[in-house]
């Protein structure tokens, strides 16, 4: 799968949103149009305020998730005529940005996303975390 970086957006919460075109030809003049959007989040002390740090075990989070987590959304449209490929891809980007840019830019997004992934990663160690 070849990823072509199309756009990088600096978010208001000091993260970067990257958008990739991963489209591929599936027939003579037919495409599977695919957009992938990613935000990488480093797991470090800067993610949490002083109050959070007293109730969160950063080492446990890193042990469970690694040094970073990645928010990723993949959107596909199949059987797109080659003449419409770019228009469809740009439409996918426009709709995605219109619906999620404010969510991804929110100051609490990185922290909440990391905690969500941590809760999903395993049982007892995460019980009681908000």
N, C-alpha and C positions, 0 to 999 in steps of 0.2 A: 504494500500500500504506500504509494508515493504521496507525501504531504507537501503542499505548496503553501507557504505562508502568504496570506493575502492582506492581513491587517493586524496591527498591534495598537491597542487602546490603553492609555494610562488611565487607570481608574482613580477616583477620588480618595480611595482608601490605601493608596500607595501600592497597589497590585497592578499587574498587567494582564489584560485579556488578549489572547492571541486567537486569530481565526485562520483556519486552514481550509484549502480546497483539496478534497481527497476523491474527487470525481474520477470515474473511469468509464471507458467505452465498453458497452456490453453487446453491441451489434454493429452493423455497418454504419448506421447513422443514429444510433441510440446510445444514451448515456445513463448511468446511475450517478446522479448529482448528489454529492455528499459534502456537508459542511461540518467541521469540528471546531468547537470553541473551547478554550482551556484557560483556566486561571490556576497557576501554581502558588501554593502557600507554604512558605518555610515555617517549620514548627520551632519557635524559639520564644524566649522570654518576652519579646516585644509584642507578641500576640495577645498577651493577657495583662490587664491592669493589676495594680498592687493587691486589690481585694481578691481578684480571681486567683492570683498566685498562691494565696494562703490555703485555698481549698482544692487546688489542682496539682496533680503530680505530673510535672512536665516529663520526667524520665519515663514514667509508665506510658504516657502518650507516645513519646518517641519510640519506645520499645515496640509498641503495638503497630504504629503507622510508619515509622521511619523518620527521616529528616524533613520530609515534605509530603504534602498531599496535593492531589490535583482534582479540581472541579472540571468536569468535562461533559459536554453535550454534543451528541452526534445527531444530525438531521439528514435524512435521505429522501430523495425523490427518484423514483424509478421510471424507466422507459421515457426519458426526455429526449426529444428530437435535438440533434446536434445544433441546429440553428437557434434553439431556445435555451441551450445549456447555460450560457452566461447570465441571461435574464433570470432564469430560475435560481441559479446560485445567489445572485445579488438579492433576489426576493427573500430567500432563506435567511441571509444575513440581516436584511432590514427588519424582518419580523422578529428574529431572535433578539436583536439589539433593542427594538422597541419594547419588547416584553420583559427583558431581563437586565438591562444595563443598570437601572436604578438599584435592583436587588444586589447585583454583583459589586456595585460601588459603595454600598452601605458600610459604614465604619465597623459594624459588628459582624458582617458577613464572614471574614476569615476565621475569627474565633468560633463562631457558631458552627461553621462548616467543619472545622477540625474536631470540635466536640461531638458533633453528629457522627462523623466517621469513627471516632474513638468508641462511642457507644455501640455502634454497629459491629465493631471489630471483635468484641468478646464479652463473655459473661461477667462474673463476680467483680472483677477489678473496676468496672465502670458503674456498678449499681450505686445509686445515690448521687451521681453527678448530674448536674442540670445542663 
